Amino acid sequence: MRFVIPITRARVGSQSASDEDKKRELKGSLS
């Protein structure tokens, strides 16, 4: 059960990081 929490956190972190990358790409295309 201890492994579940870090794995879920890692997944959320990766999702948020990917969202930030998408936002950066959008800003780059606009500029």
N, CA, C and O atoms as CSV, one atom per row, in Angstrom:
chain,resi,resn,atom,element,x,y,z
A,1,MET,N,N,0.844,-1.212,0.000
A,1,MET,CA,C,0.000,0.000,0.000
A,1,MET,C,C,0.875,1.258,0.000
A,1,MET,O,O,0.448,2.311,-0.474
A,2,ARG,N,N,2.067,1.154,0.516
A,2,ARG,CA,C,2.936,2.340,0.561
A,2,ARG,C,C,3.304,2.788,-0.848
A,2,ARG,O,O,3.532,3.975,-1.085
A,3,PHE,N,N,3.362,1.839,-1.787
A,3,PHE,CA,C,3.773,2.197,-3.152
A,3,PHE,C,C,2.671,2.934,-3.899
A,3,PHE,O,O,2.950,3.649,-4.862
A,4,VAL,N,N,1.436,2.770,-3.474
A,4,VAL,CA,C,0.323,3.379,-4.208
A,4,VAL,C,C,0.414,4.906,-4.186
A,4,VAL,O,O,0.242,5.555,-5.218
A,5,ILE,N,N,0.684,5.474,-3.020
A,5,ILE,CA,C,0.697,6.944,-2.904
A,5,ILE,C,C,1.782,7.584,-3.781
A,5,ILE,O,O,1.464,8.496,-4.544
A,6,PRO,N,N,3.047,7.148,-3.707
A,6,PRO,CA,C,4.078,7.771,-4.531
A,6,PRO,C,C,3.782,7.602,-6.012
A,6,PRO,O,O,4.047,8.507,-6.802
A,7,ILE,N,N,3.236,6.458,-6.397
A,7,ILE,CA,C,2.945,6.231,-7.823
A,7,ILE,C,C,1.867,7.208,-8.296
A,7,ILE,O,O,1.995,7.808,-9.364
A,8,THR,N,N,0.804,7.368,-7.498
A,8,THR,CA,C,-0.273,8.274,-7.897
A,8,THR,C,C,0.266,9.698,-7.966
A,8,THR,O,O,-0.082,10.453,-8.875
A,9,ARG,N,N,1.114,10.066,-7.010
A,9,ARG,CA,C,1.683,11.419,-7.013
A,9,ARG,C,C,2.544,11.613,-8.252
A,9,ARG,O,O,2.516,12.675,-8.872
A,10,ALA,N,N,3.303,10.595,-8.610
A,10,ALA,CA,C,4.162,10.696,-9.792
A,10,ALA,C,C,3.294,10.876,-11.035
A,10,ALA,O,O,3.630,11.659,-11.924
A,11,ARG,N,N,2.181,10.151,-11.096
A,11,ARG,CA,C,1.298,10.273,-12.262
A,11,ARG,C,C,0.720,11.679,-12.345
A,11,ARG,O,O,0.689,12.278,-13.420
A,12,VAL,N,N,0.267,12.200,-11.224
A,12,VAL,CA,C,-0.303,13.556,-11.212
A,12,VAL,C,C,0.766,14.572,-11.613
A,12,VAL,O,O,0.496,15.498,-12.377
A,13,GLY,N,N,1.978,14.392,-11.092
A,13,GLY,CA,C,3.061,15.312,-11.418
A,13,GLY,C,C,3.379,15.274,-12.899
A,13,GLY,O,O,3.615,16.315,-13.512
A,14,SER,N,N,3.386,14.070,-13.484
A,14,SER,CA,C,3.697,13.954,-14.905
A,14,SER,C,C,2.589,14.612,-15.727
A,14,SER,O,O,2.864,15.248,-16.744
A,15,GLN,N,N,1.333,14.458,-15.288
A,15,GLN,CA,C,0.222,15.073,-16.020
A,15,GLN,C,C,0.322,16.591,-15.971
A,15,GLN,O,O,0.132,17.261,-16.987
A,16,SER,N,N,0.618,17.138,-14.793
A,16,SER,CA,C,0.721,18.593,-14.645
A,16,SER,C,C,1.893,19.100,-15.471
A,16,SER,O,O,1.805,20.167,-16.078
A,17,ALA,N,N,2.984,18.354,-15.503
A,17,ALA,CA,C,4.159,18.761,-16.283
A,17,ALA,C,C,3.802,18.768,-17.761
A,17,ALA,O,O,4.190,19.688,-18.482
A,18,SER,N,N,3.073,17.764,-18.223
A,18,SER,CA,C,2.685,17.707,-19.632
A,18,SER,C,C,1.760,18.873,-19.962
A,18,SER,O,O,1.844,19.443,-21.050
A,19,ASP,N,N,0.880,19.231,-19.034
A,19,ASP,CA,C,-0.020,20.373,-19.263
A,19,ASP,C,C,0.798,21.650,-19.403
A,19,ASP,O,O,0.502,22.489,-20.253
A,20,GLU,N,N,1.824,21.800,-18.573
A,20,GLU,CA,C,2.661,22.998,-18.638
A,20,GLU,C,C,3.391,23.037,-19.980
A,20,GLU,O,O,3.522,24.099,-20.587
A,21,ASP,N,N,3.862,21.885,-20.438
A,21,ASP,CA,C,4.551,21.828,-21.731
A,21,ASP,C,C,3.592,22.243,-22.846
A,21,ASP,O,O,3.988,22.958,-23.767
A,22,LYS,N,N,2.343,21.805,-22.773
A,22,LYS,CA,C,1.356,22.175,-23.797
A,22,LYS,C,C,1.131,23.682,-23.782
A,22,LYS,O,O,1.048,24.310,-24.837
A,23,LYS,N,N,1.033,24.261,-22.592
A,23,LYS,CA,C,0.823,25.706,-22.486
A,23,LYS,C,C,2.023,26.449,-23.092
A,23,LYS,O,O,1.857,27.446,-23.795
A,24,ARG,N,N,3.226,25.949,-22.811
A,24,ARG,CA,C,4.426,26.596,-23.356
A,24,ARG,C,C,4.405,26.517,-24.872
A,24,ARG,O,O,4.775,27.474,-25.552
A,25,GLU,N,N,3.972,25.371,-25.407
A,25,GLU,CA,C,3.921,25.213,-26.866
A,25,GLU,C,C,2.907,26.196,-27.458
A,25,GLU,O,O,3.155,26.787,-28.509
A,26,LEU,N,N,1.778,26.370,-26.790
A,26,LEU,CA,C,0.757,27.295,-27.285
A,26,LEU,C,C,1.316,28.721,-27.289
A,26,LEU,O,O,1.134,29.464,-28.254
A,27,LYS,N,N,1.997,29.096,-26.200
A,27,LYS,CA,C,2.575,30.446,-26.118
A,27,LYS,C,C,3.606,30.625,-27.229
A,27,LYS,O,O,3.666,31.683,-27.855
A,28,GLY,N,N,4.412,29.605,-27.473
A,28,GLY,CA,C,5.437,29.691,-28.507
A,28,GLY,C,C,4.800,29.872,-29.880
A,28,GLY,O,O,5.302,30.643,-30.699
A,29,SER,N,N,3.703,29.172,-30.138
A,29,SER,CA,C,3.045,29.285,-31.443
A,29,SER,C,C,2.427,30.671,-31.602
A,29,SER,O,O,2.426,31.232,-32.698
A,30,LEU,N,N,1.896,31.227,-30.501
A,30,LEU,CA,C,1.269,32.552,-30.575
A,30,LEU,C,C,2.336,33.618,-30.851
A,30,LEU,O,O,2.135,34.517,-31.668
A,31,SER,N,N,3.475,33.501,-30.154
A,31,SER,CA,C,4.532,34.494,-30.323
A,31,SER,C,C,5.253,34.205,-31.637
A,31,SER,O,O,6.191,34.917,-31.996
